[in-house]
Amino acid sequence: MEKKNLDWQNLGFGYVTTDKRFVANYKDGKWDEGALTEDPNIVMNECAGVLQYAQTCFEGLKAYTTKSGHIVTFRPDLNADRLISSCKRLEMPVFPKEKFIDAVSAVVAANEAWVPPFGSGATLYIRPYIFGINPVIGVKPADEYQFRIFATPVGPYFKGGAKPLTIKVSDFDRAAPKGTGNIKAGANYAMSLHAIVTAHQEGFDENMYLDPATRTKVEETGGANFLFVTKDNKVVTPKSDSILPSITRRSLMVVAKEYLGLEVEEREVYFDEVKDFAECGLCGTAAVISPVGKIVDHGKEICLPSGMDSMGPVTKKLYDTLTGIQMGEIEAPKGWIHVIK
Ligand SMILES: *Cc1c(COP(=O)(O)O)cnc(C)c1O
């Protein structure tokens, strides 16, 4: 199979149309078999539930070419589980777990020519999503849904090394205490756009959201969970019901404990403690970990001891170990790597 002639190392994070995508439809109370299609466009009614009331949720994962030449995905079962909880919270029909994993594999296999080669740093990003598609004008859940998965190649996240980020404590809230912060709803992202555009205009890379109820505890950013390292090398991540359970963060906590022998803690993290941490990173599928060098709270700067030049030492070890597992260079815990071919 011949690969597409792309400049893999210099790809960005933009949408590139690939050959095939998966589509399944939910109607009369059940999902059809679904199929691969070449058509990237969707035709829907002007009054579709997703357009009027944002009834949609999504997932994001990647396919990698390993050192030995296999094409694999990383823990797709957890993406299936998370999509199920998102659907339940949004009164949408769940897409069965086994069918989800099969459909992800089918899309990757059908777009094999677009899976970046090992060593390029690029990956194939996979985007599953579900939305209400029939006309809905009175506020209620749609009766008909579409589930789709497309794939698009994305370039290396860190070109020329990871540059630590400068983030600000946001004046906006991301998620209410009993709201939808813990599911991957499109609406959470719509709400975060003004906050991120504002932060960028002020010269910051990202927002740190605090818990809306007390504004004293660290939650997460718009699209990544926090991971902190204490001065005595303990790995700490905030616990809250309104944080999106990042698969990367959960995996990194296992790596910290089982591979690096570090103590790990998932607990409430007060903003007042942040000044005492040695390292800080943002975890998500896109970057695995982006190091944070500086956190600014209304003009007051917290400069992490790891500095603005490179990742901190523990963050770097976590990053190297997890990416090594994903790329097949380090043995993975059982069930983490799903081989497609
Ligand atoms: C998707 C997402 C993450 C990262 O989750 P991963 O499973 O690691 O990709 C973190 N925070 C939010 C708000 C997200 O939507």
PDBQT file of the ligand as one rigid body, heavy atoms in Angstrom, charges set to zero:
ROOT
HETATM    1  C1  LIG A 401     -10.962  15.783  25.211  1.00  0.00    +0.000 C 
HETATM    2  C2  LIG A 401     -10.683  16.618  26.400  1.00  0.00    +0.000 A 
HETATM    3  C3  LIG A 401      -9.557  16.410  27.217  1.00  0.00    +0.000 A 
HETATM    4  C4  LIG A 401      -8.486  15.405  26.884  1.00  0.00    +0.000 C 
HETATM    5  O1  LIG A 401      -8.929  14.080  26.907  1.00  0.00    +0.000 OA
HETATM    6  P1  LIG A 401      -8.085  12.929  26.222  1.00  0.00    +0.000 P 
HETATM    7  O2  LIG A 401      -8.948  11.736  26.340  1.00  0.00    +0.000 OA
HETATM    8  O3  LIG A 401      -6.830  12.790  26.966  1.00  0.00    +0.000 OA
HETATM    9  O4  LIG A 401      -7.840  13.368  24.808  1.00  0.00    +0.000 OA
HETATM   10  C5  LIG A 401      -9.413  17.190  28.349  1.00  0.00    +0.000 A 
HETATM   11  N1  LIG A 401     -10.305  18.153  28.661  1.00  0.00    +0.000 NA
HETATM   12  C6  LIG A 401     -11.400  18.391  27.891  1.00  0.00    +0.000 A 
HETATM   13  C7  LIG A 401     -12.331  19.464  28.288  1.00  0.00    +0.000 C 
HETATM   14  C8  LIG A 401     -11.611  17.633  26.743  1.00  0.00    +0.000 A 
HETATM   15  O5  LIG A 401     -12.686  17.878  25.993  1.00  0.00    +0.000 OA
ENDROOT
TORSDOF 0
